[in-house]
Amino acid sequence: MVADAARFVLTLSCPDRRGIVAAVANCITAQDCNIVESAQYGDPDAERFFMRVSFLAPAPVSVESFSSGLQPVATAYHLEQDIGRVDHSMSPEEFVAIGRDNEATVLARAIKSHLEHRVLINGERTVVFR
């Protein structure tokens, strides 16, 4: 990956089901980006999946263009996601704050959907109404 690549952090939450990690990873690589760190967790009680991915992107990739490229995956998997750009001029505290902000935003959207009764379980599928 090129030395001047931008670093992004993607956080997401969605109904838990097979294929989420593969779909997100394929979307990231399809946009010529390289995953440098990834963590995920499936909550069996809430039937929710949570993921945080840090990746490097070439210069033409922006938050907006990446989000646009992620949209088909977001629709297919009912993702609640947020993405932020980070760089080496930031302090460790700023990195932590960006991660917390992204994760809090994604979690808040997921909880809001649940509280508004827009999440239904249908057999092994979870349906989220927008």
SEFI-398759 format. One record per atom (N, C-alpha, C): atom name; residue number from 1; y, x, z. Coordinates in steps of 0.02 Angstrom, whole numbers, plus 32768, in hexadecimal, padded with zeros to 4 digits. Example, Ala and Ser with C-alpha at 12.3 -4.5 7.8 and 13.67 -1.06 7.14 Angstrom:
atom tike->N, lumlo->1, yy->7EE4, xx->8294, zz->8186
atom tike->CA, lumlo->1, yy->7F1F, xx->8267, zz->8186
atom tike->C, lumlo->1, yy->7F5B, xx->8294, zz->8186
atom tike->N, lumlo->2, yy->7F90, xx->8282, zz->8162
atom tike->CA, lumlo->2, yy->7FCB, xx->82AC, zz->8165
atom tike->C, lumlo->2, yy->8002, xx->8285, zz->818A
***
This chain:
atom tike->N, lumlo->1, yy->7FC5, xx->802B, zz->8000
atom tike->CA, lumlo->1, yy->8000, xx->8000, zz->8000
atom tike->C, lumlo->1, yy->803D, xx->802D, zz->8000
atom tike->N, lumlo->2, yy->8072, xx->8018, zz->7FDE
atom tike->CA, lumlo->2, yy->80AF, xx->803E, zz->7FD6
atom tike->C, lumlo->2, yy->80D2, xx->8046, zz->801A
atom tike->N, lumlo->3, yy->80F1, xx->8080, zz->8024
atom tike->CA, lumlo->3, yy->8112, xx->808F, zz->8064
atom tike->C, lumlo->3, yy->814B, xx->805E, zz->8074
atom tike->N, lumlo->4, yy->816C, xx->8043, zz->8041
atom tike->CA, lumlo->4, yy->81A5, xx->8016, zz->804E
atom tike->C, lumlo->4, yy->818F, xx->7FCC, zz->8051
atom tike->N, lumlo->5, yy->8150, xx->7FC0, zz->805B
atom tike->CA, lumlo->5, yy->8138, xx->7F7B, zz->8060
atom tike->C, lumlo->5, yy->8154, xx->7F5A, zz->809E
atom tike->N, lumlo->6, yy->8161, xx->7F1A, zz->8098
atom tike->CA, lumlo->6, yy->817A, xx->7EF3, zz->80D1
atom tike->C, lumlo->6, yy->813F, xx->7EDA, zz->80FB
atom tike->N, lumlo->7, yy->8149, xx->7ED6, zz->813C
atom tike->CA, lumlo->7, yy->8115, xx->7EBD, zz->8168
atom tike->C, lumlo->7, yy->8126, xx->7E76, zz->817E
atom tike->N, lumlo->8, yy->80F4, xx->7E4A, zz->817A
atom tike->CA, lumlo->8, yy->80FC, xx->7E04, zz->818D
atom tike->C, lumlo->8, yy->80C8, xx->7DF2, zz->81C2
atom tike->N, lumlo->9, yy->80D7, xx->7DC0, zz->81EA
atom tike->CA, lumlo->9, yy->80A8, xx->7DA5, zz->821B
atom tike->C, lumlo->9, yy->80A3, xx->7D5A, zz->820D
atom tike->N, lumlo->10, yy->8065, xx->7D44, zz->8200
atom tike->CA, lumlo->10, yy->8056, xx->7CFE, zz->81F3
atom tike->C, lumlo->10, yy->8030, xx->7CE3, zz->822E
atom tike->N, lumlo->11, yy->8047, xx->7CAC, zz->824B
atom tike->CA, lumlo->11, yy->8021, xx->7C8A, zz->8280
atom tike->C, lumlo->11, yy->8013, xx->7C44, zz->8268
atom tike->N, lumlo->12, yy->7FD8, xx->7C2B, zz->8279
atom tike->CA, lumlo->12, yy->7FC6, xx->7BE8, zz->8262
atom tike->C, lumlo->12, yy->7F98, xx->7BC5, zz->8292
atom tike->N, lumlo->13, yy->7F96, xx->7B84, zz->828C
atom tike->CA, lumlo->13, yy->7F6A, xx->7B59, zz->82B2
atom tike->C, lumlo->13, yy->7F54, xx->7B21, zz->8284
atom tike->N, lumlo->14, yy->7F15, xx->7B0B, zz->828C
atom tike->CA, lumlo->14, yy->7EFC, xx->7AD5, zz->8262
atom tike->C, lumlo->14, yy->7EBC, xx->7AB9, zz->8280
atom tike->N, lumlo->15, yy->7EA6, xx->7A80, zz->8268
atom tike->CA, lumlo->15, yy->7E64, xx->7A68, zz->827D
atom tike->C, lumlo->15, yy->7E2F, xx->7A9D, zz->826D
atom tike->N, lumlo->16, yy->7E02, xx->7AA8, zz->829B
atom tike->CA, lumlo->16, yy->7DCF, xx->7ADC, zz->8292
atom tike->C, lumlo->16, yy->7D9A, xx->7AC5, zz->8260
atom tike->N, lumlo->17, yy->7D8E, xx->7AEF, zz->822F
atom tike->CA, lumlo->17, yy->7D58, xx->7AE3, zz->81FE
atom tike->C, lumlo->17, yy->7D48, xx->7B25, zz->81DB
atom tike->N, lumlo->18, yy->7D12, xx->7B25, zz->81B6
atom tike->CA, lumlo->18, yy->7CFE, xx->7B62, zz->8192
atom tike->C, lumlo->18, yy->7D2E, xx->7B74, zz->815A
atom tike->N, lumlo->19, yy->7D35, xx->7BB5, zz->814F
atom tike->CA, lumlo->19, yy->7D59, xx->7BCD, zz->8114
atom tike->C, lumlo->19, yy->7DA2, xx->7BDE, zz->811E
atom tike->N, lumlo->20, yy->7DBE, xx->7BD2, zz->8159
atom tike->CA, lumlo->20, yy->7E06, xx->7BDD, zz->8163
atom tike->C, lumlo->20, yy->7E18, xx->7C27, zz->815B
atom tike->N, lumlo->21, yy->7DF3, xx->7C53, zz->817D
atom tike->CA, lumlo->21, yy->7E02, xx->7C9B, zz->817A
atom tike->C, lumlo->21, yy->7DFD, xx->7CB3, zz->8132
atom tike->N, lumlo->22, yy->7DC9, xx->7C9F, zz->810E
atom tike->CA, lumlo->22, yy->7DC0, xx->7CB5, zz->80C9
atom tike->C, lumlo->22, yy->7DF9, xx->7C9B, zz->809D
atom tike->N, lumlo->23, yy->7E0C, xx->7C5D, zz->80A5
atom tike->CA, lumlo->23, yy->7E41, xx->7C40, zz->807C
atom tike->C, lumlo->23, yy->7E83, xx->7C64, zz->8088
atom tike->N, lumlo->24, yy->7E94, xx->7C71, zz->80C7
atom tike->CA, lumlo->24, yy->7ED3, xx->7C93, zz->80D7
atom tike->C, lumlo->24, yy->7ED0, xx->7CDB, zz->80BD
atom tike->N, lumlo->25, yy->7E99, xx->7CFE, zz->80C9
atom tike->CA, lumlo->25, yy->7E93, xx->7D44, zz->80B1
atom tike->C, lumlo->25, yy->7E98, xx->7D47, zz->8065
atom tike->N, lumlo->26, yy->7E77, xx->7D19, zz->8043
atom tike->CA, lumlo->26, yy->7E7A, xx->7D18, zz->7FF9
atom tike->C, lumlo->26, yy->7EC1, xx->7D0B, zz->7FE1
atom tike->N, lumlo->27, yy->7EE5, xx->7CDF, zz->8003
atom tike->CA, lumlo->27, yy->7F2A, xx->7CD1, zz->7FF1
atom tike->C, lumlo->27, yy->7F56, xx->7D0E, zz->7FFA
atom tike->N, lumlo->28, yy->7F4C, xx->7D31, zz->8031
atom tike->CA, lumlo->28, yy->7F73, xx->7D6E, zz->803F
atom tike->C, lumlo->28, yy->7F66, xx->7DA3, zz->8009
atom tike->N, lumlo->29, yy->7F27, xx->7DAF, zz->7FFA
atom tike->CA, lumlo->29, yy->7F17, xx->7DE2, zz->7FC7
atom tike->C, lumlo->29, yy->7F2B, xx->7DCC, zz->7F81
atom tike->N, lumlo->30, yy->7F29, xx->7D8C, zz->7F73
atom tike->CA, lumlo->30, yy->7F3E, xx->7D73, zz->7F31
atom tike->C, lumlo->30, yy->7F88, xx->7D80, zz->7F25
atom tike->N, lumlo->31, yy->7FAF, xx->7D88, zz->7F5B
atom tike->CA, lumlo->31, yy->7FF6, xx->7D96, zz->7F54
atom tike->C, lumlo->31, yy->8004, xx->7DE1, zz->7F59
atom tike->N, lumlo->32, yy->7FCF, xx->7E0A, zz->7F4F
atom tike->CA, lumlo->32, yy->7FD3, xx->7E52, zz->7F4F
atom tike->C, lumlo->32, yy->7FE8, xx->7E6F, zz->7F92
atom tike->N, lumlo->33, yy->7FD5, xx->7E4C, zz->7FC8
atom tike->CA, lumlo->33, yy->7FE4, xx->7E62, zz->800C
atom tike->C, lumlo->33, yy->7FA5, xx->7E7F, zz->802B
atom tike->N, lumlo->34, yy->7FAF, xx->7EA6, zz->8061
atom tike->CA, lumlo->34, yy->7F78, xx->7EC7, zz->8083
atom tike->C, lumlo->34, yy->7F78, xx->7EB6, zz->80CD
atom tike->N, lumlo->35, yy->7F41, xx->7E99, zz->80E5
atom tike->CA, lumlo->35, yy->7F3B, xx->7E88, zz->812C
atom tike->C, lumlo->35, yy->7F33, xx->7EC8, zz->8155
atom tike->N, lumlo->36, yy->7F5C, xx->7ECF, zz->8189
atom tike->CA, lumlo->36, yy->7F58, xx->7F0A, zz->81B4
atom tike->C, lumlo->36, yy->7F41, xx->7EF8, zz->81FB
atom tike->N, lumlo->37, yy->7F44, xx->7EB8, zz->820D
atom tike->CA, lumlo->37, yy->7F2E, xx->7EA2, zz->824F
atom tike->C, lumlo->37, yy->7F21, xx->7E57, zz->824C
atom tike->N, lumlo->38, yy->7EEC, xx->7E42, zz->826E
atom tike->CA, lumlo->38, yy->7EDC, xx->7DFB, zz->826E
atom tike->C, lumlo->38, yy->7EB9, xx->7DE8, zz->82B0
atom tike->N, lumlo->39, yy->7ECA, xx->7DAE, zz->82CA
atom tike->CA, lumlo->39, yy->7EAA, xx->7D94, zz->8306
atom tike->C, lumlo->39, yy->7EA5, xx->7D48, zz->82FD
atom tike->N, lumlo->40, yy->7E6C, xx->7D2C, zz->8312
atom tike->CA, lumlo->40, yy->7E64, xx->7CE4, zz->830C
atom tike->C, lumlo->40, yy->7E3B, xx->7CCA, zz->8346
atom tike->N, lumlo->41, yy->7E43, xx->7C8A, zz->8352
atom tike->CA, lumlo->41, yy->7E20, xx->7C6A, zz->8389
atom tike->C, lumlo->41, yy->7E14, xx->7C21, zz->8378
atom tike->N, lumlo->42, yy->7DD7, xx->7C0A, zz->8382
atom tike->CA, lumlo->42, yy->7DC7, xx->7BC3, zz->837A
atom tike->C, lumlo->42, yy->7DBF, xx->7BA3, zz->83BE
atom tike->N, lumlo->43, yy->7DE4, xx->7B6E, zz->83CC
atom tike->CA, lumlo->43, yy->7DDF, xx->7B4B, zz->840C
atom tike->C, lumlo->43, yy->7DAF, xx->7B11, zz->8403
atom tike->N, lumlo->44, yy->7D71, xx->7B16, zz->841D
atom tike->CA, lumlo->44, yy->7D40, xx->7AE2, zz->8413
atom tike->C, lumlo->44, yy->7D52, xx->7AA0, zz->8434
atom tike->N, lumlo->45, yy->7D77, xx->7AA2, zz->846C
atom tike->CA, lumlo->45, yy->7D8A, xx->7A64, zz->848D
atom tike->C, lumlo->45, yy->7DBE, xx->7A3D, zz->8465
atom tike->N, lumlo->46, yy->7DEF, xx->7A60, zz->844B
atom tike->CA, lumlo->46, yy->7E24, xx->7A40, zz->8424
atom tike->C, lumlo->46, yy->7E13, xx->7A3A, zz->83DA
atom tike->N, lumlo->47, yy->7DDD, xx->7A5B, zz->83C6
atom tike->CA, lumlo->47, yy->7DC9, xx->7A5E, zz->837F
atom tike->C, lumlo->47, yy->7E02, xx->7A78, zz->8353
atom tike->N, lumlo->48, yy->7E25, xx->7AAB, zz->836D
atom tike->CA, lumlo->48, yy->7E5D, xx->7ACA, zz->834A
atom tike->C, lumlo->48, yy->7E4D, xx->7B13, zz->833F
atom tike->N, lumlo->49, yy->7E69, xx->7B2E, zz->830A
atom tike->CA, lumlo->49, yy->7E61, xx->7B74, zz->82F8
atom tike->C, lumlo->49, yy->7EA6, xx->7B94, zz->82F9
atom tike->N, lumlo->50, yy->7EAC, xx->7BD0, zz->8315
atom tike->CA, lumlo->50, yy->7EEB, xx->7BF5, zz->8319
atom tike->C, lumlo->50, yy->7EE0, xx->7C3A, zz->82FA
atom tike->N, lumlo->51, yy->7F12, xx->7C51, zz->82D5
atom tike->CA, lumlo->51, yy->7F0C, xx->7C92, zz->82B3
atom tike->C, lumlo->51, yy->7F50, xx->7CB4, zz->82B1
atom tike->N, lumlo->52, yy->7F4D, xx->7CF6, zz->82B9
atom tike->CA, lumlo->52, yy->7F89, xx->7D21, zz->82B1
atom tike->C, lumlo->52, yy->7F75, xx->7D5A, zz->8283
atom tike->N, lumlo->53, yy->7F9B, xx->7D63, zz->824E
atom tike->CA, lumlo->53, yy->7F8C, xx->7D96, zz->821D
atom tike->C, lumlo->53, yy->7FCB, xx->7DBE, zz->820F
atom tike->N, lumlo->54, yy->7FC5, xx->7E00, zz->8213
atom tike->CA, lumlo->54, yy->7FFC, xx->7E2C, zz->8200
atom tike->C, lumlo->54, yy->7FE8, xx->7E4C, zz->81BE
atom tike->N, lumlo->55, yy->8017, xx->7E4D, zz->818E
atom tike->CA, lumlo->55, yy->8006, xx->7E69, zz->814D
atom tike->C, lumlo->55, yy->8043, xx->7E8C, zz->812E
atom tike->N, lumlo->56, yy->8034, xx->7EBA, zz->8100
atom tike->CA, lumlo->56, yy->8068, xx->7EDE, zz->80DB
atom tike->C, lumlo->56, yy->806E, xx->7EBE, zz->8096
atom tike->N, lumlo->57, yy->80AC, xx->7EB6, zz->8080
atom tike->CA, lumlo->57, yy->80B9, xx->7E96, zz->803F
atom tike->C, lumlo->57, yy->80E6, xx->7EC3, zz->8015
atom tike->N, lumlo->58, yy->80D9, xx->7EC4, zz->7FD3
atom tike->CA, lumlo->58, yy->8105, xx->7EEB, zz->7FA6
atom tike->C, lumlo->58, yy->814A, xx->7ECB, zz->7FA3
atom tike->N, lumlo->59, yy->817B, xx->7EF2, zz->7F8D
atom tike->CA, lumlo->59, yy->81C1, xx->7EDE, zz->7F8D
atom tike->C, lumlo->59, yy->81D0, xx->7E98, zz->7F72
atom tike->N, lumlo->60, yy->81B2, xx->7E81, zz->7F3C
atom tike->CA, lumlo->60, yy->81C7, xx->7E3F, zz->7F24
atom tike->C, lumlo->60, yy->81B3, xx->7E05, zz->7F51
atom tike->N, lumlo->61, yy->8186, xx->7E10, zz->7F80
atom tike->CA, lumlo->61, yy->816E, xx->7DD9, zz->7FAB
atom tike->C, lumlo->61, yy->81A1, xx->7DCC, zz->7FE3
atom tike->N, lumlo->62, yy->81B4, xx->7D8D, zz->7FEA
atom tike->CA, lumlo->62, yy->81E2, xx->7D78, zz->801F
atom tike->C, lumlo->62, yy->81BF, xx->7D43, zz->8049
atom tike->N, lumlo->63, yy->81DF, xx->7D30, zz->8080
atom tike->CA, lumlo->63, yy->81C3, xx->7CFA, zz->80A9
atom tike->C, lumlo->63, yy->81BB, xx->7CBC, zz->807F
atom tike->N, lumlo->64, yy->81EE, xx->7CAC, zz->8056
atom tike->CA, lumlo->64, yy->81EC, xx->7C70, zz->802D
atom tike->C, lumlo->64, yy->81B5, xx->7C73, zz->7FF8
atom tike->N, lumlo->65, yy->81B0, xx->7CAB, zz->7FD5
atom tike->CA, lumlo->65, yy->817D, xx->7CAF, zz->7FA0
atom tike->C, lumlo->65, yy->8137, xx->7CAF, zz->7FBD
atom tike->N, lumlo->66, yy->812E, xx->7CD1, zz->7FF6
atom tike->CA, lumlo->66, yy->80EC, xx->7CD0, zz->8015
atom tike->C, lumlo->66, yy->80DA, xx->7C8A, zz->802C
atom tike->N, lumlo->67, yy->8109, xx->7C68, zz->804C
atom tike->CA, lumlo->67, yy->80FD, xx->7C24, zz->8064
atom tike->C, lumlo->67, yy->80EB, xx->7BF6, zz->802A
atom tike->N, lumlo->68, yy->810C, xx->7BFF, zz->7FF2
atom tike->CA, lumlo->68, yy->80FD, xx->7BD7, zz->7FB7
atom tike->C, lumlo->68, yy->80B6, xx->7BE4, zz->7F9E
atom tike->N, lumlo->69, yy->80A1, xx->7C23, zz->7F9F
atom tike->CA, lumlo->69, yy->805E, xx->7C35, zz->7F8A
atom tike->C, lumlo->69, yy->8029, xx->7C1D, zz->7FBB
atom tike->N, lumlo->70, yy->803C, xx->7C15, zz->7FFA
atom tike->CA, lumlo->70, yy->800E, xx->7BFE, zz->802E
atom tike->C, lumlo->70, yy->8006, xx->7BB1, zz->802D
atom tike->N, lumlo->71, yy->8033, xx->7B8E, zz->800C
atom tike->CA, lumlo->71, yy->8034, xx->7B45, zz->800F
atom tike->C, lumlo->71, yy->7FF2, xx->7B23, zz->7FFD
atom tike->N, lumlo->72, yy->7FCF, xx->7B38, zz->7FC8
atom tike->CA, lumlo->72, yy->7F8F, xx->7B17, zz->7FBA
atom tike->C, lumlo->72, yy->7F5C, xx->7B1E, zz->7FF3
atom tike->N, lumlo->73, yy->7F5B, xx->7B57, zz->8014
atom tike->CA, lumlo->73, yy->7F2E, xx->7B61, zz->804D
atom tike->C, lumlo->73, yy->7F46, xx->7B36, zz->8088
atom tike->N, lumlo->74, yy->7F87, xx->7B35, zz->8093
atom tike->CA, lumlo->74, yy->7FA4, xx->7B0D, zz->80C9
atom tike->C, lumlo->74, yy->7F93, xx->7AC3, zz->80C1
atom tike->N, lumlo->75, yy->7F96, xx->7AAB, zz->8084
atom tike->CA, lumlo->75, yy->7F86, xx->7A65, zz->8076
atom tike->C, lumlo->75, yy->7F3C, xx->7A58, zz->8080
atom tike->N, lumlo->76, yy->7F12, xx->7A83, zz->8064
atom tike->CA, lumlo->76, yy->7ECA, xx->7A7A, zz->8068
atom tike->C, lumlo->76, yy->7EAF, xx->7A7C, zz->80AF
atom tike->N, lumlo->77, yy->7ECC, xx->7AA6, zz->80D9
atom tike->CA, lumlo->77, yy->7EB3, xx->7AB0, zz->811D
atom tike->C, lumlo->77, yy->7EE0, xx->7A90, zz->8152
atom tike->N, lumlo->78, yy->7F14, xx->7A6D, zz->813E
atom tike->CA, lumlo->78, yy->7F43, xx->7A4D, zz->816C
atom tike->C, lumlo->78, yy->7F61, xx->7A7F, zz->819D
atom tike->N, lumlo->79, yy->7F79, xx->7AB7, zz->8181
atom tike->CA, lumlo->79, yy->7F95, xx->7AEC, zz->81AB
atom tike->C, lumlo->79, yy->7FDA, xx->7ADA, zz->81C6
atom tike->N, lumlo->80, yy->7FE5, xx->7AEC, zz->8203
atom tike->CA, lumlo->80, yy->8028, xx->7AF0, zz->8220
atom tike->C, lumlo->80, yy->8033, xx->7B3A, zz->8225
atom tike->N, lumlo->81, yy->8064, xx->7B55, zz->81FE
atom tike->CA, lumlo->81, yy->806B, xx->7B9D, zz->81FB
atom tike->C, lumlo->81, yy->80B4, xx->7BB1, zz->8200
atom tike->N, lumlo->82, yy->80BD, xx->7BF0, zz->8212
atom tike->CA, lumlo->82, yy->80FF, xx->7C0F, zz->8212
atom tike->C, lumlo->82, yy->80F5, xx->7C58, zz->81FE
atom tike->N, lumlo->83, yy->8128, xx->7C73, zz->81DE
atom tike->CA, lumlo->83, yy->8124, xx->7CB9, zz->81C8
atom tike->C, lumlo->83, yy->8166, xx->7CDA, zz->81D8
atom tike->N, lumlo->84, yy->8163, xx->7D18, zz->81EE
atom tike->CA, lumlo->84, yy->819F, xx->7D3E, zz->81FC
atom tike->C, lumlo->84, yy->8198, xx->7D85, zz->81E1
atom tike->N, lumlo->85, yy->81CF, xx->7DA0, zz->81CB
atom tike->CA, lumlo->85, yy->81D0, xx->7DE5, zz->81B3
atom tike->C, lumlo->85, yy->81E3, xx->7E12, zz->81ED
atom tike->N, lumlo->86, yy->81C0, xx->7E49, zz->81F3
atom tike->CA, lumlo->86, yy->81CE, xx->7E7A, zz->8227
atom tike->C, lumlo->86, yy->81D7, xx->7EBF, zz->8207
atom tike->N, lumlo->87, yy->81FD, xx->7EEB, zz->8228
atom tike->CA, lumlo->87, yy->8204, xx->7F2F, zz->820D
atom tike->C, lumlo->87, yy->8209, xx->7F61, zz->8246
atom tike->N, lumlo->88, yy->8207, xx->7FA1, zz->8235
atom tike->CA, lumlo->88, yy->8204, xx->7FD7, zz->8267
atom tike->C, lumlo->88, yy->8245, xx->7FE1, zz->828D
atom tike->N, lumlo->89, yy->827B, xx->7FC1, zz->8278
atom tike->CA, lumlo->89, yy->82B9, xx->7FC8, zz->829E
atom tike->C, lumlo->89, yy->82B9, xx->7F9C, zz->82DC
atom tike->N, lumlo->90, yy->8288, xx->7F70, zz->82E1
atom tike->CA, lumlo->90, yy->8285, xx->7F41, zz->8319
atom tike->C, lumlo->90, yy->8265, xx->7F63, zz->8356
atom tike->N, lumlo->91, yy->827B, xx->7F4E, zz->8390
atom tike->CA, lumlo->91, yy->825E, xx->7F68, zz->83CE
atom tike->C, lumlo->91, yy->821D, xx->7F43, zz->83DD
atom tike->N, lumlo->92, yy->81F4, xx->7F5E, zz->840A
atom tike->CA, lumlo->92, yy->81B7, xx->7F3A, zz->841D
atom tike->C, lumlo->92, yy->81C6, xx->7EF4, zz->8438
atom tike->N, lumlo->93, yy->81FD, xx->7EEE, zz->845C
atom tike->CA, lumlo->93, yy->820F, xx->7EAC, zz->8477
atom tike->C, lumlo->93, yy->821E, xx->7E7A, zz->843F
atom tike->N, lumlo->94, yy->823E, xx->7E92, zz->840A
atom tike->CA, lumlo->94, yy->824C, xx->7E65, zz->83D1
atom tike->C, lumlo->94, yy->820C, xx->7E50, zz->83AD
atom tike->N, lumlo->95, yy->81DC, xx->7E7F, zz->83A7
atom tike->CA, lumlo->95, yy->819B, xx->7E6E, zz->838A
atom tike->C, lumlo->95, yy->8179, xx->7E37, zz->83B3
atom tike->N, lumlo->96, yy->8179, xx->7E40, zz->83F4
atom tike->CA, lumlo->96, yy->815A, xx->7E0F, zz->8420
atom tike->C, lumlo->96, yy->817D, xx->7DCC, zz->841A
atom tike->N, lumlo->97, yy->81BF, xx->7DCC, zz->8418
atom tike->CA, lumlo->97, yy->81E5, xx->7D8E, zz->8412
atom tike->C, lumlo->97, yy->81D6, xx->7D69, zz->83D1
atom tike->N, lumlo->98, yy->81D1, xx->7D8E, zz->839A
atom tike->CA, lumlo->98, yy->81C1, xx->7D6F, zz->8359
atom tike->C, lumlo->98, yy->817C, xx->7D4F, zz->835C
atom tike->N, lumlo->99, yy->814C, xx->7D74, zz->8377
atom tike->CA, lumlo->99, yy->8109, xx->7D59, zz->837D
atom tike->C, lumlo->99, yy->8107, xx->7D1B, zz->83A9
atom tike->N, lumlo->100, yy->8129, xx->7D1D, zz->83E1
atom tike->CA, lumlo->100, yy->812B, xx->7CE2, zz->840E
atom tike->C, lumlo->100, yy->814D, xx->7CA7, zz->83EC
atom tike->N, lumlo->101, yy->8185, xx->7CB5, zz->83CA
atom tike->CA, lumlo->101, yy->81A9, xx->7C7E, zz->83A8
atom tike->C, lumlo->101, yy->817D, xx->7C5D, zz->8373
atom tike->N, lumlo->102, yy->815C, xx->7C86, zz->834A
atom tike->CA, lumlo->102, yy->8130, xx->7C6B, zz->8316
atom tike->C, lumlo->102, yy->80F7, xx->7C43, zz->8334
atom tike->N, lumlo->103, yy->80D6, xx->7C5F, zz->8367
atom tike->CA, lumlo->103, yy->809E, xx->7C3D, zz->8386
atom tike->C, lumlo->103, yy->80B4, xx->7BFD, zz->83A8
atom tike->N, lumlo->104, yy->80EE, xx->7BFE, zz->83C9
atom tike->CA, lumlo->104, yy->8107, xx->7BC2, zz->83EB
atom tike->C, lumlo->104, yy->8118, xx->7B8C, zz->83B8
atom tike->N, lumlo->105, yy->8135, xx->7B9F, zz->8380
atom tike->CA, lumlo->105, yy->8146, xx->7B6E, zz->834B
atom tike->C, lumlo->105, yy->8107, xx->7B4E, zz->8330
atom tike->N, lumlo->106, yy->80D5, xx->7B75, zz->8320
atom tike->CA, lumlo->106, yy->8096, xx->7B5B, zz->8305
atom tike->C, lumlo->106, yy->8074, xx->7B2D, zz->8337
atom tike->N, lumlo->107, yy->8071, xx->7B43, zz->8376
atom tike->CA, lumlo->107, yy->8051, xx->7B1A, zz->83AA
atom tike->C, lumlo->107, yy->8077, xx->7AD9, zz->83B5
atom tike->N, lumlo->108, yy->80B9, xx->7ADC, zz->83B5
atom tike->CA, lumlo->108, yy->80E2, xx->7AA0, zz->83BF
atom tike->C, lumlo->108, yy->80D6, xx->7A6E, zz->8387
atom tike->N, lumlo->109, yy->80D1, xx->7A86, zz->8349
atom tike->CA, lumlo->109, yy->80C3, xx->7A58, zz->8311
atom tike->C, lumlo->109, yy->807F, xx->7A37, zz->8319
atom tike->N, lumlo->110, yy->804E, xx->7A5E, zz->832D
atom tike->CA, lumlo->110, yy->800A, xx->7A43, zz->8336
atom tike->C, lumlo->110, yy->8009, xx->7A0F, zz->836D
atom tike->N, lumlo->111, yy->802A, xx->7A1D, zz->83A5
atom tike->CA, lumlo->111, yy->802C, xx->79ED, zz->83DD
atom tike->C, lumlo->111, yy->8052, xx->79AE, zz->83C9
atom tike->N, lumlo->112, yy->8088, xx->79B7, zz->83A5
atom tike->CA, lumlo->112, yy->80AF, xx->797D, zz->838E
atom tike->C, lumlo->112, yy->8085, xx->794F, zz->8362
atom tike->N, lumlo->113, yy->805F, xx->796C, zz->8334
atom tike->CA, lumlo->113, yy->8033, xx->7945, zz->8308
atom tike->C, lumlo->113, yy->8001, xx->791E, zz->8332
atom tike->N, lumlo->114, yy->7FE4, xx->793E, zz->8364
atom tike->CA, lumlo->114, yy->7FB3, xx->791D, zz->838F
atom tike->C, lumlo->114, yy->7FD4, xx->78E4, zz->83B6
atom tike->N, lumlo->115, yy->800E, xx->78F1, zz->83D4
atom tike->CA, lumlo->115, yy->8030, xx->78BE, zz->83FD
atom tike->C, lumlo->115, yy->8048, xx->7883, zz->83D3
atom tike->N, lumlo->116, yy->8057, xx->788F, zz->8394
atom tike->CA, lumlo->116, yy->806C, xx->7859, zz->8368
atom tike->C, lumlo->116, yy->8031, xx->7834, zz->8349
atom tike->N, lumlo->117, yy->7FF5, xx->7844, zz->8361
atom tike->CA, lumlo->117, yy->7FB8, xx->7823, zz->8349
atom tike->C, lumlo->117, yy->7FAF, xx->782B, zz->82FE
atom tike->N, lumlo->118, yy->7FC1, xx->7867, zz->82E4
atom tike->CA, lumlo->118, yy->7FB8, xx->7875, zz->829D
atom tike->C, lumlo->118, yy->7F7A, xx->789F, zz->8291
atom tike->N, lumlo->119, yy->7F53, xx->78AB, zz->82C6
atom tike->CA, lumlo->119, yy->7F16, xx->78D2, zz->82C0
atom tike->C, lumlo->119, yy->7EDB, xx->78A4, zz->82CF
atom tike->N, lumlo->120, yy->7EAE, xx->789D, zz->829F
atom tike->CA, lumlo->120, yy->7E73, xx->7873, zz->82A6
atom tike->C, lumlo->120, yy->7E35, xx->789D, zz->8299
atom tike->N, lumlo->121, yy->7E00, xx->7890, zz->82BF
atom tike->CA, lumlo->121, yy->7DC0, xx->78B0, zz->82B5
atom tike->C, lumlo->121, yy->7D95, xx->787F, zz->828D
atom tike->N, lumlo->122, yy->7D7A, xx->7896, zz->8255
atom tike->CA, lumlo->122, yy->7D50, xx->786D, zz->822B
atom tike->C, lumlo->122, yy->7D0F, xx->7894, zz->821E
atom tike->N, lumlo->123, yy->7CDD, xx->7887, zz->8248
atom tike->CA, lumlo->123, yy->7C9F, xx->78AD, zz->8243
atom tike->C, lumlo->123, yy->7CAC, xx->78F6, zz->8254
atom tike->N, lumlo->124, yy->7C9E, xx->7922, zz->8225
atom tike->CA, lumlo->124, yy->7CA9, xx->796A, zz->822F
atom tike->C, lumlo->124, yy->7CEC, xx->7981, zz->8212
atom tike->N, lumlo->125, yy->7D15, xx->7952, zz->81FA
atom tike->CA, lumlo->125, yy->7D55, xx->7963, zz->81DD
atom tike->C, lumlo->125, yy->7D8D, xx->794C, zz->820A
atom tike->N, lumlo->126, yy->7DC3, xx->7971, zz->8209
atom tike->CA, lumlo->126, yy->7DFF, xx->795E, zz->822C
atom tike->C, lumlo->126, yy->7E34, xx->794E, zz->81F8
atom tike->N, lumlo->127, yy->7E54, xx->7914, zz->81FF
atom tike->CA, lumlo->127, yy->7E87, xx->78FE, zz->81D0
atom tike->C, lumlo->127, yy->7ECA, xx->78FF, zz->81F4
atom tike->N, lumlo->128, yy->7EFB, xx->7920, zz->81D5
atom tike->CA, lumlo->128, yy->7F3F, xx->7923, zz->81F1
atom tike->C, lumlo->128, yy->7F6D, xx->7901, zz->81C0
atom tike->N, lumlo->129, yy->7F8D, xx->78CB, zz->81D7
atom tike->CA, lumlo->129, yy->7FBE, xx->78A8, zz->81AD
atom tike->C, lumlo->129, yy->8002, xx->78C8, zz->81B5
atom tike->N, lumlo->130, yy->8023, xx->78D4, zz->817E
atom tike->CA, lumlo->130, yy->8066, xx->78F4, zz->8180
atom tike->C, lumlo->130, yy->809C, xx->78C0, zz->8180
***
